[in-house]
Every structure is written in structure tokens, then in C-alpha cells.
Amino acid sequence: MLRYWTAGESHGKTLLALVDGFPAGVTIDTAPIDVELRRRQGGYGRGGRQRIETDTVEVLTGIWQNTTLGSPIALQVVNRDYKLERLGDLDRPRPGHGDLTGAVKFLGSIRGILERASARETAVRVAAGALAKQLLAPFNIEAFGYVVELGGVRIDPIPDTLAQQRTRRDASSIYALDPAKDHEIETLIDETGKNGDTLGGILEVRVEGLPFGLGTHAQWDRKLDGRIAQAVMAVQAIKGVEIGLGFEAARRPGSQVHDPIQFDQAQQSSPNLGYVRPTNNAGGLEAGMTNGQPLVVRAAMKPISTLRKPLESINLTSKQPEAAQYERSDVCAVSAASVILENVVAFEVAAALIEKFGGDSLPEMQARYELFLKLARER
């Protein structure tokens, strides 16, 4: 089973991810991982810390001569802005954060809660997902994340090939697929920041090249849609997840929701085995399993909770009303969230791929993958 754990605090010395269950024989290049870490630090509306940190990954264990060994892989991202021991505690909890809840739960400090609860922890989740992408690549599976709404402004993707959409996204200051909207959104972010407020948005991740049968219907906790939903909801500030048509499916009759099944002989050699759909309202998942269509996941990110014009709070010592504490923060981190979601979804897809085709080594997985496609075509 492919899984990972993270450790480290926002202003601590280092962030760590321990990845277990990664197959042997995968060539690892840290440069693409560093690209993802840089993208996570970008996007219009980020705060001052992103100018201090320059995130790069170091692989501490689990590889030899740039090739995975099948043993646990330790990933490290060092915090340049290390000052945890010099920081004092907070006495005015911030609404929307875990400050008050965590301090009460653990009968301790707010500082100890906020440093671990911070989205800074997602740097090593991105690293783990970018590592997983290097397992997906030999199977021609690609994950792609982007912004579809920011501050209430819709940014509809322009239909195109994945490569062209990737180019368009990477040219966008907000990581959307219509750069013509960038200026409007930048202006909105600037005005919001001047007003001491913050913005949220909606992100979308698409995974292409998936075969049939990743995930399973057999147990509730092994359904791939459930596992993806948990991974996405576990990202800081995410308040809702939908797959495919999502909540809109509840507003339509079944005839306008379910995807008709067709067969295209010309695509029989592809991972979809020739089974095609005129629509993809299911978002590539049925009964907890991939159905050969692109996986489409969407998530709602709330505005960042730390406001330059703080909301009402109380002083925990005096219990008297005071403005909430202010800690350095972003106006908008929606673009960065699209990078995080792309990588956490990629990790869950890689985990399901290993479960379907075995996880000791890449050559073994590839042989089983080809055998499965052969048997499925002959079915």
C-alpha cells in the first residue's frame, strides 16, 4: 500500500514526508519536484514569505543512483524562515483557524496549533505527489490542476489538448486556462487586499490516461472516489469536494446525468479499451472505480482566515472582546491550492495503480498492466 506521513511546523527547521510502499525501479529526478514546489509558492496574491523561501526537495532515503529501492523514501524541504523558538504565543484566536479549538483540545498554546495546522505543511505533500507522478508517467497517466473560479469570477477552460492547456495555465498569473481573465482577477485581488480582506475560489484537477478498474466497489474505505475526497478535503481551507457533475447531478433528472456507453473500435488499443462516452458527468468514476474516462475532481477553497482587518475575537486570558491576532498571510492562495490538489490527487491515483497491478517493482507493474489490458480486450 502506497501511503505517506508528514512532519514539521510552519516556522520549524524542516518539513518531512515519509513515503512507504513506493515500487522499486523508478528513476527519480528531483528537478520536476522542485518545479511543483516553486509553482506552489506562486500565483497572484501570495504573501511575503514566498519571497523568503525557495523550496527545494532533498531525497534522504530510499533511492540508489537515482532509482527507487522499494524501501521507504524520506523527502525533506528545509525552511529558510526558521524562527519557531523565537515566536511568542497568541492570546487572541483567529476565527476560521484552528487556534481556539486546538488550544482547548490540547490544553496548550495557540502557537503549537497554528504552526502545525498551517498550509506550509503542504509543501511536502506536493513533493510526495510529484514523486508519485514519476511512477504514473511510464503508464502515460497525467494529472493536471487549474483554477476555474476566483473571488466569484468564473474562468471557463478553453477546450484544447492537454499540452496546450498546460502551456496556457503556466502562462497565467492565477493558474487558470484563460489568461485573458488574468488582469480582471489581479485587480480584484489587489482591491481585496487593500480592504484588508481575502478571497477563495474553486479548483479543478483532471487526470487523463487512466485504465479501467483503479479502486474497488468491494469495501467502502477502498473506493477511489472516497479516498480522493478525503485527500482533497484534508488540504487546508478546502470546504467542499465534487467529482464530475458533483452537486449539479442532484438538480437534474437521471437522463441528463448518466453517461451513455458507446464503443469505438479505433480506440480499442487505448486504456479505455474502446468504451467511450459522449459525456463525462461521472467524472471518470463509477462505483468507486475508474471507468476509462478522464477523472475530474473539483474543490471549493474558502478565503484565507487571517485578515489584515481582523474580525472580532476575545482575549483568552481576560475573556474580554478584542480584535483577532494578525499573522503574516496571503490575500489569495487559490492558485497555490490548485498545485496542491493536483499533487494529492496524483498520489491517490498512484496508490490505486499499485494496488491494482502490484507494487514491488516498476517492471512487474508494467507487465501486469499490459496483461490486464490484453485480457480485458479479449473479454
C-alpha positions in Angstrom: 0.0 0.0 0.0 1.4 3.4 -1.0 1.0 6.0 1.7 2.8 8.9 3.4 3.1 10.8 6.6 4.3 14.4 7.1 6.1 16.1 9.9 7.3 19.6 10.7 5.9 23.0 11.7 5.4 26.2 9.7 8.4 28.0 11.2 10.3 25.0 12.2 13.7 23.9 10.8 12.4 21.4 8.2 9.4 19.7 6.7 9.4 16.0 6.1 7.4 13.4 4.2 7.9 9.7 4.6 6.6 7.7 1.6 6.1 4.0 2.1 5.1 1.4 -0.4 6.8 3.0 -3.5 7.9 0.4 -6.0 11.5 -0.3 -6.9 13.0 0.6 -10.3 11.5 4.0 -10.8 14.1 6.6 -11.9 13.7 9.8 -9.8 14.5 13.3 -10.9 14.2 16.0 -8.3 14.0 18.8 -10.8 10.3 18.2 -11.6 9.5 18.0 -7.9 11.2 21.4 -7.4 9.2 22.8 -10.3 6.0 21.8 -8.5 7.3 23.3 -5.2 8.0 26.6 -7.0 4.5 26.6 -8.6 3.0 26.1 -5.1 4.8 29.2 -3.9 3.5 31.2 -6.9 0.2 32.6 -8.1 -1.1 36.2 -7.8 -2.0 37.2 -4.2 0.7 35.4 -2.3 2.3 37.0 0.8 5.8 38.0 1.8 7.0 34.5 2.9 7.1 33.3 -0.7 9.9 35.8 -1.4 11.9 34.4 1.6 11.5 30.7 0.9 12.9 29.0 -2.2 11.6 25.4 -1.7 13.6 22.5 -3.0 13.4 18.8 -2.1 16.1 16.5 -0.8 15.6 12.8 -1.0 17.2 11.4 2.2 16.4 7.7 1.9 15.0 5.1 -0.4 17.0 5.6 -3.7 20.3 4.5 -5.0 21.8 6.0 -8.1 18.6 8.0 -8.6 16.5 4.8 -8.7 14.0 3.7 -6.0 14.8 0.6 -4.0 11.3 -0.3 -2.8 12.1 0.9 0.8 10.7 4.0 2.5 11.5 7.3 0.8 12.2 10.3 3.1 11.6 13.7 1.5 12.9 16.9 3.1 12.1 20.6 2.4 14.1 23.0 4.6 12.5 26.1 6.0 14.7 29.1 5.4 12.4 31.3 7.5 13.2 29.2 10.7 12.2 31.2 13.8 9.9 28.9 15.7 11.7 29.2 19.0 11.7 33.0 18.8 8.0 33.3 18.3 5.7 34.1 21.2 2.2 32.7 21.7 -1.1 34.3 20.6 -3.8 35.2 23.1 -6.5 36.3 20.6 -7.6 33.3 18.4 -8.4 33.9 14.7 -11.9 33.0 13.5 -11.7 30.3 10.8 -8.4 28.9 12.1 -7.9 26.0 14.5 -6.5 28.4 17.1 -9.2 28.2 19.7 -10.3 24.7 19.0 -6.8 23.3 19.1 -5.8 25.2 22.2 -8.8 23.9 24.1 -8.4 20.3 22.7 -4.7 20.0 23.7 -5.0 22.3 26.8 -2.0 24.2 25.4 -0.8 27.1 23.3 -2.3 28.5 20.1 1.3 28.7 18.7 1.7 25.0 18.8 -1.6 24.5 16.9 -1.2 27.1 14.2 2.4 26.1 13.3 1.3 22.5 12.5 -2.1 23.5 11.1 -0.5 25.9 8.7 -0.7 25.2 4.9 3.1 25.4 4.9 2.9 21.7 5.7 1.5 21.1 2.2 5.0 21.7 0.7 6.0 18.1 1.4 2.5 16.8 0.3 3.3 18.4 -3.0 6.7 16.8 -3.0 5.1 13.4 -2.3 2.6 13.9 -5.1 5.3 15.0 -7.6 7.3 11.9 -6.7 4.2 9.8 -7.4 3.8 11.4 -10.8 7.2 9.8 -11.8 5.5 6.5 -11.2 2.4 7.5 -13.3 4.5 8.8 -16.2 5.6 5.3 -17.5 1.8 4.4 -17.7 1.1 7.7 -19.6 -1.1 8.9 -16.8 -1.1 12.7 -16.3 -2.6 14.9 -13.5 -3.4 18.5 -14.3 -4.8 21.1 -11.9 -6.0 24.7 -12.6 -8.3 27.4 -11.3 -11.9 27.6 -12.6 -13.3 30.3 -10.3 -11.7 33.0 -8.1 -13.5 35.5 -5.9 -16.8 34.6 -7.6 -15.5 35.2 -11.1 -15.8 32.1 -13.4 -12.8 31.3 -15.6 -14.1 28.7 -18.1 -11.4 26.4 -19.6 -10.8 26.9 -23.3 -11.2 23.4 -24.9 -7.9 22.3 -26.2 -5.3 19.5 -26.0 -3.8 18.8 -22.6 -0.4 20.1 -23.7 -1.9 23.3 -25.0 -3.9 23.8 -21.8 -0.8 23.2 -19.7 1.0 25.9 -21.7 -1.9 28.3 -21.2 -2.1 27.6 -17.5 1.6 28.1 -17.0 1.4 31.5 -18.7 -1.4 32.6 -16.4 -0.6 34.6 -13.2 -3.5 32.8 -11.5 -3.0 29.3 -13.0 -6.2 29.4 -15.0 -6.9 28.3 -18.6 -8.0 31.7 -19.9 -5.2 34.2 -19.5 -7.4 36.9 -20.8 -9.1 36.9 -17.4 -5.8 37.4 -15.5 -6.0 41.2 -15.4 -9.5 41.3 -14.1 -8.7 38.8 -11.3 -5.4 40.6 -10.4 -7.3 43.8 -10.0 -9.9 42.1 -7.8 -7.1 40.6 -5.6 -5.4 44.0 -5.3 -8.6 45.7 -4.2 -9.5 43.0 -1.8 -6.0 43.2 -0.2 -6.3 47.0 0.2 -9.6 46.4 2.0 -7.8 44.0 4.4 -9.9 41.1 3.1 -9.1 37.7 1.4 -10.5 35.6 -1.5 -11.3 32.0 -2.1 -12.1 30.0 -5.3 -12.8 26.8 -7.0 -10.0 24.4 -8.3 -10.3 21.6 -10.8 -8.0 18.6 -11.3 -8.2 16.3 -14.3 -6.3 13.0 -14.7 -6.0 11.5 -18.1 -4.8 8.2 -19.4 -6.5 6.1 -16.7 -7.3 2.4 -17.3 -10.4 0.7 -16.1 -10.6 -0.6 -12.6 -8.5 1.5 -10.3 -10.2 1.4 -6.9 -12.9 -1.0 -6.0 -16.6 -1.3 -5.2 -16.0 -4.1 -2.6 -15.3 -2.1 0.5 -16.4 1.4 1.4 -13.0 2.6 2.5 -11.3 1.4 -0.7 -13.5 3.3 -3.1 -11.3 5.6 -5.1 -13.7 8.5 -5.1 -13.9 8.3 -1.3 -10.1 8.2 -0.9 -9.7 11.1 -3.3 -12.3 13.1 -1.5 -10.5 12.6 1.8 -7.1 13.6 0.4 -8.6 16.8 -1.1 -10.7 17.7 2.0 -7.6 17.3 4.1 -5.9 20.2 2.3 -6.1 23.3 4.5 -9.0 25.7 3.6 -10.9 23.2 1.4 -14.6 23.1 2.3 -16.2 21.0 -0.4 -15.3 18.4 -3.0 -17.2 17.1 -6.0 -16.4 14.6 -8.7 -17.7 15.1 -12.3 -21.0 16.8 -12.3 -21.0 16.8 -8.5 -23.8 18.8 -6.8 -25.3 19.7 -10.1 -26.3 16.0 -10.5 -28.8 16.4 -7.7 -30.6 19.1 -9.7 -31.1 17.1 -12.9 -33.2 14.0 -13.9 -31.2 10.8 -14.4 -31.5 11.0 -18.2 -29.4 14.2 -18.0 -26.9 12.8 -15.6 -25.7 9.4 -16.5 -23.2 8.9 -19.4 -24.3 6.7 -22.3 -21.9 3.9 -23.2 -20.6 3.6 -26.8 -17.9 1.6 -28.5 -15.2 2.9 -30.8 -13.2 0.2 -32.5 -10.4 2.7 -33.3 -9.8 3.3 -29.6 -9.7 -0.4 -28.6 -5.9 -0.3 -28.1 -6.1 2.6 -25.7 -6.6 2.3 -21.9 -10.3 2.9 -22.3 -10.5 -0.3 -24.4 -12.7 1.5 -26.9 -15.5 2.1 -24.5 -16.3 5.8 -24.9 -18.9 8.3 -23.5 -20.4 11.3 -25.2 -20.4 13.0 -21.8 -18.3 12.5 -18.6 -20.7 13.6 -15.9 -19.5 10.8 -13.7 -16.0 12.4 -13.7 -14.3 9.1 -14.7 -15.5 7.2 -11.6 -18.4 4.7 -11.2 -19.0 2.6 -8.1 -15.6 3.7 -6.7 -13.7 2.5 -9.8 -12.2 4.3 -12.8 -14.2 3.7 -15.9 -11.6 4.6 -18.6 -12.7 8.3 -18.9 -10.7 11.3 -17.5 -11.0 11.7 -13.8 -12.4 15.2 -12.9 -12.3 16.5 -9.3 -13.4 19.9 -8.2 -12.8 21.6 -4.8 -14.0 24.8 -3.1 -11.4 26.7 -1.1 -12.6 29.2 1.5 -10.9 32.7 1.8 -7.8 32.6 4.0 -8.8 33.1 7.6 -6.1 35.6 8.6 -7.4 39.1 7.8 -5.4 42.4 7.8 -8.6 43.9 9.2 -9.2 41.3 11.9 -12.6 40.0 12.9 -13.9 40.1 16.4 -12.4 37.7 18.9 -11.6 37.5 22.6 -8.5 37.6 24.8 -8.2 34.1 26.2 -6.8 35.4 29.5 -9.2 38.2 30.2 -12.2 36.8 28.2 -12.8 40.4 27.0 -13.6 41.2 23.3 -10.6 42.2 21.2 -9.7 42.0 17.5 -8.2 38.7 16.4 -4.5 38.4 16.1 -2.8 39.0 12.8 0.0 36.7 11.5 1.7 37.3 8.1 -0.6 35.9 5.4 -1.7 35.9 1.8 -4.6 37.7 0.3 -5.3 34.8 -2.0 -3.7 31.4 -2.3 -6.2 29.8 -4.7 -3.6 29.3 -7.4 -1.2 27.6 -5.0 -4.1 25.3 -3.9 -4.6 24.1 -7.5 -1.0 22.8 -7.3 -1.5 21.1 -4.0 -4.7 19.4 -5.2 -3.1 18.3 -8.4 -0.4 16.5 -6.5 -2.5 15.0 -3.7 -4.9 13.6 -6.3 -1.9 12.2 -8.3 -0.7 10.4 -5.1 -4.0 8.7 -4.6 -4.2 7.6 -8.2 -0.7 6.2 -7.9 -1.7 4.3 -4.8 -4.7 2.8 -6.6 -2.4 1.9 -9.5 -0.1 0.0 -7.2 -3.0 -1.9 -5.6 -4.3 -2.9 -9.0 -1.0 -4.0 -10.6 1.3 -4.9 -7.7 3.9 -2.7 -6.0 7.3 -4.5 -5.7 8.8 -3.1 -8.9 8.0 -1.0 -11.9 8.8 -3.7 -14.5 6.4 -6.1 -12.7 3.7 -3.4 -12.6 4.1 -2.7 -16.3 3.9 -6.4 -17.2 0.7 -6.8 -15.2 -0.7 -3.7 -16.7 -0.2 -4.9 -20.2 -1.6 -8.3 -19.3 -4.7 -6.8 -17.8 -5.3 -4.7 -21.0 -4.8 -7.8 -23.1 -7.3 -9.9 -21.1 -9.8 -7.1 -20.9 -9.7 -6.7 -24.7 -10.3 -10.4 -25.1 -13.2 -10.4 -22.7 
